[in-house]
C-alpha cells in the first residue's frame, strides 16, 4: 500500500509540462499578430470604402441603392441648396429645419436625395420597357472620367482618390460610371418623352384658350404704390395712420382717373416732389405692358386677381392695400401675345485652337469643322435623323436633348454684347420665308454650328404647348410613383456608419 502511494505520488511529480514558457511566448505573439491583422485588415477594408459599396443606403422601388451611390447624389443635392442660398457650408445640418415635424436639414436633404434617386430608377425602368436606347450617355461618362483623370494628375493623385475626396467613400471610377449611367439615361429619356409623347395641334391649343382665356392672355395696366410706414420703431397707431394716408392718396388717383394719361398725371401729382425724377420728360413709370399672369401672381396675387377677372373691362380701376402700402390700379387691356416664338435644333462642332495658333491654323480648324457640318447636313433627311447626328457628334452639353432650343424671340437674342454669330442666327430664324426643316451653317468663335429650324408659334401658343408638355409629363410620373412598390425608405444607420 505504501509503495502504491509512492508510485502515485511519483506519477504526479513526474507529470509532463504541456507548454513551456518559450512556446507560450510564441503563441502570445502569434495571437497579437493575428489581432493586429484583423484590426488593420478591418481598418483597411473600412478606409477603402467597402462598407459604402456593400451596405444599403436606401431601398427605392424595390431596388437597393448602396451608400456610395446615395452619397454621390447627396453631394449634388447638398450643393444645389448651397448654390440656391437655402443653406451655407456653415449650416449645422443636424439642427432642426422644420419645427413642426422636427426634421433636420440633413434629414431633409436625405429625403430630397431619395426622391431624386426614385425618379432616376423609375425612369430607367420605364426606358427599358419602352426599348429606349440612349445615345449620349457613354460619351458623357467618358468625358467626365477623362476630366477627372486629368485633374488627378495635376494633384499627383489617382482618379479614384479625387472622386473619393469629392463624393465620399466607395466612389471609384468604376462606381461613378455606374452612377452616372443611371442618372444620364434618366435625363436623356426624359428629354425624349417630353419631345415626342406630348403634343398639341393648333385646334387643341385654341380650344384650351377658349376654355380659359385669362390663363393665356397678358395684361397691360397702370400701377403705382404709395408706401406706408417703413419705420421699424413705429407703433401700431403710427403704421395705421401711414397706411390710411397712403390709401387716401391712391383713392384720390382713382377718383381723378378718366383714362390712362389722367391716371399717370394723378400719380405724378399725388407722389409729389420726391418722385419728380420718375415722371420727368413725360415718362410714365406706371405703365406695365404685356405682362403674363404668372409673373404678376408671383409678386401680387390681389393684383393678378383684379387684372385677370373674367368681367374685367378697359378703364376699370381699384385700390389695393397691403402692409407695405396702398396701390392705385388702372386696367387697360388683356391680349394674346402674338410675338413669334421659335424652336430650333443645333449641332455644335468644336473648331477651337490654342491661343498662340497662327491665322492659317485657325482658319484650317474652322474649315475642317465646316466640312464636317456640311457632311452632316447632307446626311439629314428629317428631324429624327438630325437628332441622331446631334446625339453622336454635337457638343455634349446639349446633345442629350437633341440640341433643342425653344421659346426664342427676336428680343431674347438681342444683347449689348451681341456677336456676329447671334446676328446671323437671328436674321435667319426670323426670315419671312423660314420653314420647318431649313438648315444653315454659322461659324462662331471656336465653333461651327449647323442649325435646324423646327417651328414657329405665336408666343401664347408656345406657352400652352410647353405648359401641356410639363403638365402631362408630371401627371404621368406622379402616377408612376404612386404605384405599389415604387416608394422608398432610407437606412440612416448605414449612411452614418459608412460615410466619412
KAPEUR-V559115 format. One record per pair of residues at least 12 apart in sequence whose ideal C-beta (glycine too) atoms are under 10 Angstrom apart, sorted by the first residue. I is the first residue (numbers start at 1). GAP is how many residues later the second one is. Records with the same first field share a line. If there is no record, write none. Layout:
I=GAP, GAP
This chain:
46=123, 451, 452, 454
47=117, 122, 453
48=112, 116, 121, 122, 124
49=18, 19, 111, 115, 119, 120, 121, 122, 123, 126, 449, 451
50=18, 119, 120, 448
51=15, 16, 17, 118, 119, 443, 446, 447, 448, 449
52=14, 15, 16, 17, 18, 19, 20, 112, 115, 116, 117, 118, 119, 123, 442, 443, 445, 446, 447, 448
53=13, 14, 15, 16, 116, 117, 118, 119, 122, 445
54=12, 13, 14, 116, 440, 444
55=12, 13, 15, 115, 436, 438, 439, 440, 442, 443, 444
56=14, 433, 434, 435, 438, 439, 442
57=12, 13, 14, 16, 17, 53, 56, 57, 60, 433, 434, 435, 437, 438, 441, 442
58=12, 15, 52, 55, 56, 59, 60, 430, 431, 432, 433, 434, 436, 437
59=55, 428, 429, 430, 431, 432
60=54, 55, 56, 57, 58, 59, 60, 61, 62, 426, 427, 428, 429, 430
61=56, 57, 58, 59, 60, 61, 63, 64, 419, 420, 422, 424, 425, 426, 427
62=59, 63, 423, 424, 425, 426
63=54, 55, 58, 59, 61, 62, 425
64=427
65=48, 49, 52, 53, 55, 56, 114, 117, 423, 425, 426
66=104, 109, 112, 113, 428, 432
67=101, 102, 103, 424, 427, 428, 429, 430, 431, 432
68=95, 96, 99, 100, 101, 102, 103, 104, 107, 108, 110, 111, 430, 431
69=44, 48, 51, 98, 101, 102, 106, 107, 109, 110, 113, 114
70=40, 43, 44, 47, 98, 109, 420, 421, 424, 425, 428, 429
71=42, 96, 97, 98, 99, 100, 108, 424, 427, 428, 429
72=41, 45, 91, 94, 95, 96, 98, 99, 103, 104, 106, 107, 108, 111
73=39, 40, 41, 43, 44, 47, 94, 106, 109, 110
74=32, 35, 36, 38, 39, 40, 42, 43, 93, 94, 421, 425
75=34, 38, 91, 92, 93, 96
76=37, 40, 91, 103, 107
77=31, 32, 33, 34, 35, 36, 37, 38, 39, 40
78=13, 15, 27, 28, 31, 34, 35
80=29, 32, 36
81=24, 27, 28, 31
86=19, 22, 23
87=18, 21, 22
91=14, 15
92=12, 13, 14
93=12, 13, 14, 15, 16, 17
94=12, 13
97=12
106=386, 389, 390
107=383, 385
110=380, 382, 385
111=377, 379
113=375, 377, 382
114=373, 374, 375, 376
115=366, 373
116=67, 70
117=62, 65, 66, 69, 371, 373
118=362, 363, 368, 369, 370
119=64, 67, 71, 358, 361, 362
120=59, 62, 63, 64, 65, 66, 67, 69, 70
121=61, 65, 365, 367
122=64, 355, 358, 359, 361, 364
123=59, 60, 62, 63, 64, 65, 66, 67, 70, 354, 357
124=57, 58, 59, 61, 62, 65
125=61, 355, 361
126=60, 63, 64, 67, 350, 351, 354
127=58, 59, 61, 62, 63, 65, 66
128=57, 61
130=59, 62, 63, 67
132=53, 56, 57, 60, 61
133=52, 55, 56
134=47, 50, 51, 52, 53, 54, 55, 57, 58, 257, 266
135=53, 57, 252, 253, 254, 255, 256, 257, 264, 265, 267
136=48, 49, 51, 52, 55, 254, 255, 256, 258, 260, 262, 263, 264, 265, 266
137=43, 44, 45, 46, 47, 48, 49, 50, 51, 52, 254, 263
138=39, 42, 43, 46
139=45, 252, 253, 254, 255, 257, 260, 261
140=40, 41, 43, 44, 47, 48, 256, 257, 259, 260
141=32, 35, 36, 37, 38, 39, 40, 42, 43
142=35, 254
143=253, 254
144=29, 32, 33, 36, 40, 252
145=14, 18, 28, 29, 31, 32, 35
146=13
147=12
148=12, 14, 15, 18, 25, 28
149=13, 24
151=15
152=13, 21
158=14, 15
159=13, 14, 17
160=12, 13, 14, 15, 16
163=12, 13
164=12, 336
167=12
168=330, 331, 332
169=329, 330, 331
170=328, 329
184=216
185=215
187=213, 214
188=203, 211, 212, 213, 214
189=211
190=210, 211, 283, 287
191=196, 209, 210, 211, 213
192=195, 208, 209, 210
193=276, 279, 280, 283, 284
194=207, 210, 272, 275, 276, 278, 279
195=188, 192, 206, 207, 209, 211, 259, 274
196=188, 191, 206
197=272, 275, 276, 279
198=267, 268, 270, 271, 272, 273, 274, 275, 277, 278
199=266, 269, 270, 273
200=261, 264, 265, 267, 268, 269, 272
202=255, 256, 259, 263
204=260, 261, 264
205=252, 253, 255, 256, 257, 258, 259, 260, 263
206=255, 258
207=257
208=253, 256, 257, 259, 260
209=127, 251, 252, 254, 255
212=98
213=95, 97, 121, 123
214=79, 90, 93, 94, 95, 96, 98, 120
215=77, 78, 79, 93, 248, 249, 252
216=76, 77, 118, 120, 121, 243, 244, 245, 247, 248, 251
217=73, 75, 76, 90, 91, 116, 117, 118, 119, 120, 243
218=70, 71, 72, 73, 74, 75, 77, 78, 89, 90, 115, 116, 117, 118, 119, 121, 241, 242, 245
219=69, 70, 71, 72, 73, 74, 76, 77, 84, 85, 87, 88, 89, 93, 112, 113, 114, 115, 116
220=40, 67, 68, 69, 70, 71, 87, 94, 111, 112, 113, 114, 115
221=39, 42, 65, 66, 67, 68, 70, 75, 82, 85, 86, 91, 95, 108, 109, 110, 111, 112, 113
222=31, 35, 37, 38, 39, 41, 42, 45, 62, 63, 64, 65, 66, 95, 106, 107, 108, 109, 110
223=40, 44, 62, 63, 64, 65, 68, 73, 77, 80, 84, 97, 104, 105, 106, 107, 108
224=25, 26, 29, 39, 40, 42, 43, 44, 46, 47, 51, 54, 61, 62, 102, 103, 104, 105, 106
225=21, 24, 25, 42, 46, 61, 75, 95, 97, 99, 100, 101, 102, 103, 104
226=16, 17, 19, 20, 21, 22, 23, 24, 25, 26, 27, 41, 44, 45, 49, 93, 95, 98, 99, 100, 101, 102
227=15, 16, 18, 19, 22, 97, 98, 99
228=12, 13, 14, 15, 16, 17, 18, 19, 93, 94, 95, 96, 97, 98
229=12, 13, 14, 16, 17, 94, 95, 96
230=12, 94, 95
239=84
242=83, 84
243=78, 79, 80, 81, 82, 83
244=77, 82
245=80, 81
246=24, 73, 75, 76, 78, 79, 80, 81, 82
247=72, 73, 74, 78, 79, 80, 81
248=22, 71, 78
249=17, 18, 20, 21, 22, 23, 70, 76, 77, 79
250=16, 17, 20, 67, 68, 69, 70, 71, 75, 76, 77, 78, 79
251=19, 66, 67, 68, 75, 77
252=14, 15, 17, 18, 67, 76
253=12, 13, 14, 15, 16, 17, 18, 33, 64, 66, 73, 74, 75, 76, 77
254=12, 63, 64, 65, 74, 75, 76
255=62, 64, 73
256=13, 14, 72
257=58, 60, 71, 72, 73
258=57, 59
259=55, 56, 71, 73
260=24, 26, 27, 54, 55, 70, 71, 72
261=21, 23
262=68
263=21, 23, 24, 52, 54, 65, 66, 67, 69
264=15, 18, 19, 20, 21, 22, 23, 66
265=14, 17, 19, 21
266=20, 62, 64
267=12, 17, 18, 19, 61, 63
268=12, 14, 15, 16, 17, 18
270=58
271=14, 15
286=42, 43, 44
287=43, 45
288=15, 19, 44
289=43, 44, 46
290=43, 44, 45, 46, 47, 49, 169
291=12, 13, 16
292=12, 45, 167, 168, 171
293=14, 15, 41
294=169, 173
296=12
300=20, 22, 27, 29
302=16, 18, 19, 20, 25, 27
303=15, 17, 19, 24, 26
305=15
306=12, 14, 21, 23, 25
307=22, 24, 25, 27
308=23, 26
309=22
312=19, 21, 22
313=18, 20, 21
314=16, 17, 18, 19, 20
315=15, 16, 17, 18
316=13, 14, 15, 16
317=12, 13, 14
318=12, 13
335=125
336=122, 123, 124, 125, 127
337=72, 121, 122, 123, 124, 125, 126
338=119, 120, 121, 122, 123
339=70, 71, 72, 73, 118, 119, 120, 121, 123
340=68, 69, 70, 89, 90, 94, 116, 117, 118, 119, 122
341=65, 66, 67, 68, 69, 71, 114, 115, 116, 117, 118, 119, 120, 121, 122, 124, 125
342=63, 64, 65, 66, 67, 68, 70, 71, 83, 84, 87, 88, 92, 111, 112, 113, 114, 115, 120
343=61, 62, 63, 64, 65, 86, 93, 109, 110, 111, 112, 113, 114, 119, 122, 123
344=59, 60, 61, 62, 64, 81, 84, 85, 90, 92, 94, 95, 96, 107, 108, 109, 110, 111, 112
345=38, 41, 42, 44, 45, 49, 53, 56, 57, 58, 59, 60, 61, 94, 105, 106, 107, 108, 109
346=40, 44, 48, 49, 52, 56, 57, 58, 59, 79, 96, 101, 103, 104, 105, 106
347=25, 26, 29, 30, 33, 39, 40, 42, 43, 44, 45, 46, 47, 48, 51, 52, 55, 56, 92, 94, 101, 102, 103, 104, 105
348=21, 25, 42, 45, 46, 47, 48, 49, 50, 51, 55, 96, 99, 100, 101, 102, 103
349=17, 19, 20, 21, 22, 23, 24, 27, 44, 45, 46, 92, 94, 95, 98, 99, 100, 101
350=15, 18, 19, 22, 44, 45, 96, 97, 98
351=12, 13, 14, 15, 16, 17, 18, 19, 21, 22, 92, 93, 94, 95, 96, 97, 98
352=13, 14, 17, 93, 94, 95
353=12, 13, 93
362=84
365=81, 83
366=77, 78, 80, 81, 82
367=76, 81
368=80
369=72, 74, 75, 77, 78, 79, 80, 81
370=71, 72, 73, 78, 80
371=77
372=21, 69, 76, 78
373=20, 66, 67, 68, 69, 70, 74, 75, 76, 77, 78
374=67, 74, 76
375=14, 18, 75
376=13, 14, 16, 17, 18, 63, 65, 74
377=12, 62, 63, 64, 73, 74, 75
380=57, 59, 70, 72
381=56
382=54, 55, 70
383=19, 21, 53, 54, 69, 70, 71, 72
384=18
385=67
386=16, 17, 51, 53, 64, 65, 66, 68
387=12, 14, 15, 16, 17, 65
388=14
389=13, 14, 61, 63
390=12, 13, 14, 60, 62
391=12
393=57
394=55, 56
395=52, 54
402=50, 52
403=46, 47, 48, 49
404=48, 50
405=46, 49
406=48, 49, 51, 56, 59, 60, 63
407=50, 52, 55, 56, 58, 59
408=17, 18, 21, 22, 48, 54
409=17, 20, 21, 50, 53
410=16, 17, 19, 20
411=15
412=14
413=12, 13, 14, 16, 17
414=12
419=25, 26
420=22, 23, 24, 25
421=21, 22, 23, 24, 26, 27, 28
422=20, 22
423=19
424=16, 18, 19, 20, 27
425=15, 17, 19, 24, 26
427=13
428=12, 14, 23, 25
429=22, 24, 27
430=26
431=22
434=19, 21, 22
435=18, 20, 21
436=16, 17, 18, 19, 20
437=15, 16, 17
438=13, 14, 15, 16
439=12, 13, 14
440=12, 13
